[in-house]
Amino acid sequence: MVYKGPGQPDFIIASDLPLQGAIRHQTIEINRAIIWDLQDRSWTAGQYHIAYQSCDDSTAQTGGWDPGKCAANAHQYASNRSVIGVVGTFNSGCAKIEVPIENRANPGPLAMVSPANTNPGLTTTGPGSTPGEPNKYYPTGVRNYARVVANDQYQGAADAMFTKSLGKTKVFVLNDKQTYGAGVALTYTKAAKALGLDVVGNQGWDAKASSYEALGQAIKKSGAQVVFLGGIVCNNGAKLMQDIKSVDPSIQLQMPDGFSDPNANGSVGNGAYISVAGLPPKALTGKGAVFVSQFSKSIGEQANPYAAYGAEAADVLLNAVAKSGGQRSAVAKALFGMSVSGGILGSFTINAQGDTSGASITVYKQQGKNLNPVKTLTPPASLVK
């Protein structure tokens, strides 16, 4: 536990992130960004003093989030009454395990604010969701989950818009057969077809495969100019990219935010286009510009785009705690309808479903260990739905 305020803390906020595996560098940055926000607020939320506990939802065996670990963590948060809220998760599949457990917490429900979950079904119906979503995650009938990142109905649409802007007409869509990857691949595919792009292939990849050369050959034979990788790099994404490019070095790789850590992508990701919700870090103003400057200096490198989301998720949760009277259920209630003015990510609201009004998506190009912004898009409602 980390606490640098006066006296003893009144409550703890926990973060729930995968701290092992390919994206560890990125999630450790999010941890540090949460600490930055707590320090900026002098470890307080209104009248309450707040400590921080970093928790890991991954295992060495999986190299990423683990269903059993997610469930165990959620039960610990729910049973520990000193935990007033959770920042997390990073992966949508993990959130779908944790949210219902925290929804039934006593006292509760226990609030969760995610900096990174983008699967639509956590909050809404429509493209990318499945039957029964999102209500099945809220067994008490009361919402307790919100996010500061736009969902994949926006990201998939923006990615398709960007593909078309490249002048490309034929795309091959892949997904890693997981909650997030399948969802974003679906929303991308629907938008791509609506925009008149030719989806010449659409299938899943086996994260445990030792080679993807046959898949690479199929992609080349299809005549695809772009391959869209819906998924996360932890699911053998670097090997997948390597084998696709070895067969056809000219093909353009395009990925959503599951590939937003250049350290995990490796050099094969150079030249790939990668989308992340919101404005690029250097385009943030006010408190956001202060964060990017100070935080980048403290870690000795350019901040990953998701660092700002980690800090903002913590800030939103702390704003809710400040209004709660120290009651878990009141923290959760305060999330919905919240209006943030001049926050790290700018000004936005959180609606009754838990989604942010921030709908912009930025496409970056990987160059070495940096993501350099190329274009920011805001998809029209007609393409999103």
Summary of the structure (lengths in Angstrom):
residues: 385
radius of gyration: 19.9
end to end distance: 42.5
largest distance: 66.4
contacts: 1506
relative contact order: 0.15
helix: 40%
strand: 23%
